[in-house]
């Protein structure tokens, strides 16, 4: 088989870079942006309501923030479409950091009833 020497990307380059995938369409980006906007609106609403006095205030905001972080990383940084090794290298340390922060919050009574 003859290869075009003027080809921008050859087969070896594709395999060396990882899997070839299609990027999300403009429609998908639009929906992701809309979802992120709605979650941000809910976060601001929660902050300015009496829910702020609840012991669930910080965990709810942290969960919404984590959701937005995951969506941004998955779609805008294309982690959803990358090789599984890259996902593991990103998600593994992230889980360790999140569990460490959660343990510290419990340790310093941010999640306890006695706060």
N, C-alpha and C positions, 0 to 999 in steps of 0.2 A: 504494500500500500504506500502510495506517495503522499507525503504531507506538504502542505503549502508553507514554504519558508517565510512568507509574509504574514502568516497567521499570528494574531496578537497573543493568543493563549493556546498552548499545545496540550496534548493529553497528559504529559508528565507534569506539567504545571498545575493542572486541575487536580490531579491525585495528590500532589505534594501540598497543596493549599487546604485540602479537606474536601468534604462533599460539596457538590454543586447543588444549589437550591435556588428556588425562585423567591424573590423578595415579595413582601406583602404589597398588595395593590394600594392605590390611593384611597380607595373606599375603606380598606382595613385600617389604614392610618387615621382616617377621619373618625371612625368608630372608636378606636383606641383613645384618641384625643378627647372625644366626647365623654367617654367613661372616666378618664382621668379628671376632666373638668368637673363632672358630677360628684366624684368622690371628694375633690377639693372643696366643693360647695358644702357638702355634708360635714366635712371636717370643720370648716369655719362656722357653720350653723351650730354644731355640737359645742364649740368653744364659747359661743355667746348665749347659750341656754343655761337654765338651772342645772342641767346634767353635769355641769362643771363641779358641783359639790359631791357628786357620786364617787364612790371608790373605784368604779369602773371607767372613770373618765380617761385616765392615762392608758390603760390597756386598749380601750376602743380606739383612741387616736393612734397608738402604736400599731395596731392591726391594720387600720386604714392606710397608714404610712407605708407599712410593709407591703401591702397589696399594690400600692402605686409604684413602689420601688420594683417589685417583681414584674409588673406590666411594662415599665420603661425598659428594664433590662432585657426582657424577652422580645419585645417588638422593636424598639428603637436602637438597641445595641445588637439585635439579631441573634441573641443567645439561643432563642427558640429553634433557630435553623442551623446552628453550629453543631459540630461533632459532639458526641456525648462526653468525651473526655474533657472538653472545655467547660461544659455545664458542671461536671463533677468538680473541676478545679475551682470553679466560682462558687457553687452552692455549698460545698463542704465547709470551707472556711467561714462562709456566711452563717451557716447553722451553728458553728462553734461560737462565733461572735454573738449571735442572738441568744444562745443559751447562757453565755457568760453574762451578758447584760441583764437577762431575766433573773439569774441567780443573784446578781448584785442588787437589783431592785428589791428582791425578797429580803436579802441580807440587811438592807438599809430601810426596811419597813415601808416601802412604797406600795406594795401590794397587800400588806397584811391588814387585818381589821383594827389593829391597835394604833396604826399610823399616826 
